[in-house]
């Protein structure tokens, strides 16, 4: 019942629901106490409203945001409480007393100060916002001053409104003791502090404390572009939940030849972008983007099919490539929009055949097989690929994809099979460790998917707790206790250093300061890479090899989970194609009930998989393959499928990727030179172009 109430109220926890209920009950009690009047009921009820309101705001509760939509926002709630205080004074027999009039005037003045305070805060935030967000780009050509202290701007409306506490306490003390001096002191203190808050903000409105105009900032960015002369660009637009789609390409961009740059379109993506040494330019405005000088870019890479891609696809001087954010048999991998690009790069032959079967207008000559450079961190299975687990018991990863944009039963195993899969793994006759890592989008569209996910989390956590107290594991859980404690201490040390390097620990810096100070630092980037690897090692050592685990969030990374696992259960998604790089056994759920043969015919990546029905009764085949090499009849099929899906091991994927980029850059260069010659007229077109570079690689851009 409580969980249903939480879901209906759109709150995140039982404590939030309790706070919301208290808020809803306390305000009528405040009104009743003012009318009766009853001083102590008023005081207690008002205190409850303050505490509940503060708690819900600190939690960022959805319910608080909804209150603003129905005209019961934060300012209104504070004003109502102040007006009820005035009513309490009048009902207490002091309606003709000076304290009553002073209270009315002070409340009106205090509430009137909210307008200039809100206006100044809003103006400061607007004038501190750059038209672009940058990283690893030197903006020294413009002066960006330090941001105002965070205590002035962070949660400023709440801080300003809560200054009425002094007035509230002072007046209540005056009513209790009949000493008006308490009321005057409290009311005066609230007004003085409110005026002081407004005055403290005013110095930061001086031109010298604000960022330069948009024109100056964009001019500085163009100056940097002219000096840097980027040759290859990763372009990305998406919602905050889709940041993983660009983050998976960061290491590849670090290894690209030429002068790479990453162009983003949403500030929220810039905030969630992982560490990288590549220059990053976030340009939210379409007009600003179109006016940037990107004429030296020869190759533009696109990780997602989104509407804002059209803002870059319009540029003819560069060649446009769809690289996607995964390689799978989903319909997204053969989106008809892909024909808008000059080329489509796929991992292996399977991607080419997929487009041919779909017949969506992508020509075979426009498809280039480049492998998957991101898969380099995936460690191959030891030995023949099965039967030699990392730990005394095998680890099975369950990594379902999300529910998708429609209700097709084939989108995800989570809805129809998820609980069956987890229950069978947890109760397997031969013990296994279960890692559950859901897709970042899980539950964002379907409330049912979110509910199933929460039940699976509860199942895994309950099983982990039971195993911790089970006699069979109790002895083992104490053996490496010192090592686990050391690992946890190491995690804390690494996380502190990572926070320091990433700037997370310094909350005083706003977006403008981050852009000003986030300059390329190869040594810092190398340390971040080393620390992330050390963090991953320490994370897995921080708990026992028998402990079930729910893995939410970006860390540990999916590929780290691959390396820790001996087998995987998943759905039709790029996760399966990526896991095939490990050579380990895997299972895929036929949630739509197509049948094994039809399922394999429609989905290339499952040809070497154990096919699961929604009951998950076939899981024993997967567990047998993990523990007994003789029972693994699909090992040879996995090796063959790996080459078909992901391409050959030699040359390496990054070498293939760079070669494809060089070839496409040469095509872009040839096109631009040809256009220049045609525009120059027949005489100049016939003359040899002595100024053209001898090679058209990514390091030799020519402005088109």
N, C-alpha and C positions, 0 to 999 in steps of 0.2 A: 504493500500500500504506500509506504514512504517513497519507494523508488518511483512509483507511478506519479505521486504528487510532485516529486522533483522534476520528472520529465515534463509534466503539464505546466509547471511554473517556470520552466526553462532556467532553472538554477543549477549550479554545478555540484552541490553537495547538500547533505542534510543540515549542516550548520547554516548554509545560506538560506535554506527553506525556513529554518527556525528564526533567523534574523528577519526575514521578510514577514513572517507571521507576527512577530513581536512589533515590527514597525506598523503593521496594519491594525493591531490592537491598541498600541500605545497612543497613537494620535487621537482616536476618539476618547480615550481616557483623559488625555490632556484637556480636551475640550470640555468634558464632563466636569473635571476638577475645577476648571475656570468658572463654570456656571454655578456650581453648588454654593459657594466655593470651598475647596479643600486643599490647603497648602501642600501637605505632604504627598497626597495623591498626585498633585500637579508636578511636584519636584521629582518624584520617582518615575512617573510616566515620561516626563520630558527627558530625564537622564537616559531612559530606555531608547527613546527615539534618536538621541544623539549617538549612542553606542551602536545601535542597529544600523543606522544610516552610514556611519563611518566604516563599519565592518563590510557592508555590501559594496561601498565604493572601493575599498582597498582590494576586495576580491574581483572588482571589475564585473559585478553581477549583471547579467542580461536584464534582470528585473528592474534595476535602477534606470537603465536606458529606456525601458518601456514606460516607466513613470513619466519621464520627460515628454514622451509622445502623447500622453493623455493629460497634459497640462498640470502635472504634479511633479515638476522637476525640482532640482535641489534648491534653487532660490525660492520657489513658491513654498516648499516645505518649511524653510527657515522663516519666511515671512509669516506664515500661518502660526508658527509657534510663538513668534514675537507678538503678533496681534492677540493671541490667547493670553499672553502675559499681561498685556494692557487690560484685557477683559478681567483677568484675575484681580488686578489692582482695583478696578472699578467695583467689582462684586465684593471686594473685601472692605467696602465702606470708605474708600479713599478717593472716590470719584471727584470730589471737590478739593482734594488736597494737592499741594504743589508737586508731590512725587508723581501723581498721575500725569500731570501736564509735562513734566520733565521726561517721564518715560515715553509718552507719545512723541514728543519732539525728537528725543534721542533715537528712537526706533526709526522714525522717518528719515532722519539725517543718515543713520547707519545704512539703511536700505538704499538711500539715494547715492551713497558713495559706491555702491556696487556697479553702477553704470560706468563712471570714469575708470574704475579699476578694471572692469571687463574690457573696456575699449582699449586701454593702454596695453593690457596683456595680449589681446588679439593683434593689435598693431605691431607689437614687438615680435610676435611669432611670425607674422607675415613678412616684416622687414628683415627678419633674420633668415628667411628661407631663400636659398639660392635657386635660380632657374634650372640648375643641374646639380647632381651629386657626383662627386668624383672620389676615386681612390687610386693611389699610385700615380697621380698627376700633379705636377708642380704648378700651383696657382700663385706663385710669388709675384706675378705681374700685377696682381690686385691686392689690396689690403683688406683682410678679413679680421675684425677685432674679436676679442674674446666674448663669449656669451655671458649674459647676466648670470649671477649665482643661481644654482638650481632651486634653492629654497624660495626664490621669488616667483618662479614660473611653474614649477612642478605642483600640480593639484592646487593651483592658485585660487580657484573659486571656492574650494572647500576650506582652505586656510582663511580666506577673507571672511567667509560667512561664519566660521566657527569662532571668530573674535567676539560674537555676541554672547558667548558663554559668561564673560565677566559681567555683562549687563544682567543676564538671567540670574546668576548667583547673587549679585548685589541686590536686586529688587526682591528676590525671595527672602534674603536675610532681613531686608527692611520690613517686609510684611510680617515676618516671624517676631522680630524684636521691637517693631514700631520705631526704629531708629532710621530715619530717612537718609542719614549720612551714608549708610551702606549702599543704598540704591543710587545716590548721586555718584558715589565713587565707582561703582560697577559700570553705570551707564557712561560716565565720563571716560573711563579707561577703554571701553569698547570703541567709542567714537574716536578717541585720540589714536589708538592703535590702527584703526581703519584709515584715518587720515595719514598716519605715518607710513602705512603700507603703500598707499597711492604715491606719496612723495618719494618713497624709496625707489619706485619704478621710473620716475620721471627722468633721471640722468641718463638712462639707457635709451632714451628717445633722441638724444643728440645725434646729429649726422655722423660724428666720429665714432659712435658706438654701434652703428648699423652697417650692414653689409653693402657693398657697392650695388649700383643699379644692374638690372638684368642685362642691359646692353654692354656694360663694362665686363661683366662676368663672361658673357658669350664671346666677346672679343678676345678675352684672355684664353678661353678654351680654343678658339680658332688659331690663336698664336701658337698654343701648344701643339695642336694638330699639324700646323705648318712645319714645326721643328721636328716632331716625332715621325711624321709621314707613315701612319699605320698602313699595313698592306693586307692584313686579313682580320676580319671582324666576326665576333660571335654576337649575334643579335637576339635579344630575348624580351618577351613580354608575357605577363601572366599574373595570376592571383598569388596571394601570400603562401597558399598551400602548394603552389607549383614551383617554389624556389629550388627544390631538389632537381628539377629538370635542367636547370642551368648549372647547378653546383656539380653535377656529375661530369661536366665538360671542363672544369677548371684545370685539372691536372693535364689534360690534353692540350689546352691552350698554353699552359706553361712550357710545353715541349715543342710547340709549333715553330717552324722556321719563319724568318722574316720579322715583322714588327706587329704582333697581335694587339688587338684592343677588344674589350667587351663593352657592348652598348646595351643598356637596360632601359626600360620605359616606365617602370613603377618604382617609387621610392621604397615601398615595402620590400621589394625584391632586393634592392641595394642593402637594406638593413639585414637581410638574411643571407646575403652572399657569403660563401665560405672564404677562407684565406686564399689569396692569390697574389702573385707578383706581377700579373698582367695589368696594365692600365684599365680602369673601369670608368665608364662615363654613363651616368643615368640621366636621361633627357625625357622628363614626363611630357613636355609640350610638343605636339606634332609640328607646329610652326617652327619652334626652335630647332627641332631635329632636321627639318628640311633645309634650314638655313646654315647648318654646319658644313664646313668644307671637308668632305670625306672623299675628295677626288683621288687621293692616292690609294684608297682601298681597292684591291682587285678581286678579293673573294669575301663574300658575306655568307656566314653559316647560320642556319636557323634551327633551333632545337624544338620548336613547337609551331603548329599551325594555328595562328591567332590573327584576329582582324588587324591589329596594329602592324603586322608585317608589311602591309601595303605601303606604309610610310617609307620603308626602305626599298621595297621591290621596285619602286618607281625610278630608282637611280640606275641609269643605263651603263655607267662607266665601270661597274663591278659585276661579277658573275655571282649568281645567287644559288645557294646549295641547301637543300633540306637534309639535315643529319639526324633529326628526331631526338628523342630521349629514351630510346629503347628499341629493341628489335624483337617483334613478336608477331603472332598470327592474328592479333586483334585487327578490327576494321581500321583503327587509327593508323596502322602501318601501311595502308593502301588508300589513304585519303585522296579523293580526286583533286583536292586543292594542290597536291604535290606537283601537278603539271605546271603550276605557276612559276616554278623554279627552273633554273637552267640545267641543274643536275640534281639527282637524288643519290646520296651515298648510303649504301647498305653494308652490312657486315660481311655477308657471304653470298653465295649463289642463291640461297633460299630467298633473300630479299628480292632479287631480280625475278625469280620465278613467281613470287607472290604478286608482283605488279602485273606480270604477263597474264596470270590467271584472272586477276581482278578486272583487267581491261578498263582502266580508269583514265586513259589518255597519256600515261607516262611512257615515253618511248624507250625501248631497250638501250639505244645508244646513249641515252641521257642518264643511265644508271651506272654507277661506279662502285665496285666492291673494295672497301678500304679496311675491313676488319673492325674490331671494337677496341680502340686504344685504352678505354677505361677498364678493360678486363685484366690488364697486366697485374694488378695486385692479387688476383684470385690464384690461390695455390692449387696445383693439380693434386688429385688423389695419389697417395703413395701406393707403391706396388702396382698391381693390376687394376686398381681402381676400386676395390671393395675388400671387405673382410679384414681390414687392418685399421681399426678405429683409433682415434687420437687418445682416447681414455678407456678405462676398464669397461665402461658401458657406452654405447653409441649415443650421439647427440643428433636429434632430428629437428630440423627447422621447419616451422609452419609459417609461410609467408604468403598469405592470400592477397589478392589484389582488391581494389575497392569496388563498390557496387555499380559504378558507371552512371551514365546520364539517363539510362532507361531502366526498365525492370526486367530485362532479359535474364532468364535463369542461368545463362552461360557466362554472365559477366564475372561472377565471383562464387567461390565455394562457400564463402562465409555464411550466407543465408540458409542454405539447405544442408550443407555438409559440415560446416565449421565445427560445431559442437561435437558431432560424431567423430570427426578426425581427432580432436584433442582428447576426447574421452577414451578412445581406443588406444592412443599413444600413452596416455597416463596409466592405463590399466593393462598394458601389454604384459604378457607372461614373462618375457625376458625384459628386464627394466631398461628404459631409455631415459635420457634427459630431453626435455622439450623446451625449445626456444620459440616463442611466439612473437613475430615481428609483423604487425599489420601495415598496410599501405597508408601513407600520410593522409590520403583523402577519405579514409574509412569513416563512414557515418556523417559525412558532410552533406549528403543529399538525402539519404534514407535513414529515418529514425529507427526503422527495424534493424538495419545493418548496425547502427550504433548500439542498439540494445543487445544484439548477438555478440558483438565485440566485447561489450562490458561483461557479459556472462562468461565468455571465454577467458577473459582476464581473471575473473573470479575463480574459475576452475583451475587455472594454472597456479594462481597464488595460493589457493587452498591446498593443492597437491604439494606445492613447495613447502608449505608450513607442516603438512603431515609427514613429509619425508624428513624434515628437520628433527622431528621427534620420534621417528620410526626406529625401532631397535636395530634394524638391519643397517641403518645409515648413521646412527648416533655415534658409533665408534669411529667411523670414517670421518665424520664431521669435525672431530677434535684433533685428528692426526695432523693436518696441515694448518691448524689454527694460527700458528705464528706466521706462517707464510701469507695467509689471507690478511692478517692484521697489517703486516708489512706492506702488502699490496694496496690496502685501503689508504694507508698513510701516504704511499707513493702517489696514489690517485689524487689525494687532496693537494699534494705539493704541485703536481703537474697541472691540475685544474687552476690553481692560483696563478701559476706562471702563464698559462694560456690566457686567462682573463686579463692579466697584466699586458700581455703582448697584443691582444685583440682590442684593448681599450674598454672592455666591458666593465672593468672595475671603476672607471672614471665617469661617473654619471653627470659631471658638471659640463661636459662638452656636448654641444648641440650639433645638428647636421652640418652647419656651416663650418664649425671648428673641425669636425671630422674630415671634411673635404680639404680644408687648409692643411691639416697635419698628416693626413694619410698619404705619405709619399713612399715611393718604391724603396724597399730595404731588403736586398737579397739575403743578407745575414739573418735578418728577422724572419724572413720566409723560410729559410733553411731550418732555423730553430723550431718554428711552428710545425714543419713537416716531421722533424725528429720527435717533437713532443707528442704529436698525434699518434705516432707509432708506439711510443712508450706508454701513452695513455691506454691504447688498445690492449697492449700486453698486460698492463697492470689491471685493467678492468676484468679480463677473463681469469686472472689469478686471484681476484678479490673475493671470489666465491667458489664453492666446490664444484668439481666436474660432474657431480650427481644432481646439482640444484637446478630445478626448473626455473625459467626466467621469462618475464614479459619485457620485451625490448621496444620501448616507444621512443620517438624522437629521432634526431639525426645521428646520434652516437649510441652505441657503436654502429659503424656504417654497415650497410647490407653485405658488402663483400667481406668484411671482417666476420660477419655471422656465417657466411659461406665457409670461410676457412676454419671456423670453429666446429662446423657441423660435419656429420658423416653421411647425411642424406637430407632431402628436402621434400616437403609437400607444398604445392602451390597451384596456381590457376594459369589460364592462358594469358600470359603477359610477358614482358621482356625479362622478368625475374627468372623465368624458366630458361630462356635462351642464354642468359648470363651464367646461370648455374651449370649449364652444360659444359662451360669452359673448365670446370673443375674435374669433370670425368666421373663424378660420384653418382650413385643411384638417386633417382628422384621419382616422385609420383605427381600426377596431375589429375584433378577432379573433373569428371564429365558431369557437371551440374545440370546441364540441359538434357541429359539422358539420351544422347545420340547413339550410344553403343560404341564399343571399343573400335571397331573397324571404321565406322563413319567419323568418329572423333579423330582418329589418326589421319584419315584422308583429308579432313578439313584443316587440321592443325599440324604443321610440320614438326613443331618442337616436341610433340608427344610421341613421336615414332619410337623413341627409345625409353619411354616412361612406363611405369606401372600405372595403369588406368584405374582410377577409383570411381566407384559409384557414390551416390550421396550417403549411403550407409557406411562407407569407408571400410567395408569388410575385407577389401583386398590389401589392406595395409600390411598384413603378415608377409606378403610377397616382398614388399620393400624392406621390411626388417630382416627377413631371411637373407636378402642380397647384401645387406650391410654387414652381417655377422659371419656369413659363410660364402667364400669366393665361389664355391661349386654351385651355389644356388643363384648366383648372379648371371643370368642368361642374356642380359642386355648390355654387357660391358662392351662388346665389339660394336654393337649398334650405336652406343653412345659416342664412341670414337669417330665413327663414320659420320654421324649426325653433327658432331662438333665441327668438322671440317666444312660440311655443307652449310651450316648456319653461320659460322663465324669466320670462315676462310682459313687459309693455310697458316701454320705457325711461323713460317719464314717466307718472305721477310716479315719483320714484326709489324704489328698494326700501326704503330706510330710512323714507321717508315712508309707504309702504304698511304697513310693519311697525308703525310707531307708531300709525297709524290703526286697525289691527286690534286693537292692545293697548288703545287708548282705548275702542273699542266693546265689547270683552269685559269690561273693567273696569266699564263702565256696567252690563252685565248682572249681574256679580257684586254690584255695589252694590245694584241693584234687588232681587235675590234676598235679600240680607241685611236690607234695610229691610223687605221683606215679611214675613220670618220674625220680625223684632222686633215688628212690628205684630200678627201673629197670636198671638205669645206674650204680648203685653201685654193681650189681651182685646178684646172687641168695642167697648167704649166708646172706648178709646184708639186702636184701629185706625181708627175712624170719624173721629177728630179729625185735622186737618191736622198734619203734622210740620214745625213751624217750625224745628226744629234741623237738619233734613237739608240738606246742601249743595245749592246751586243747580246745580252741575255735578258729574258723577260721573267726572271724568277721573282720570288716574293720580296727580295731585298732591293729590287731595282724598279720602284714605281715610277710611272710617268703620268703627270697630271692629265686627265682626260678633259 
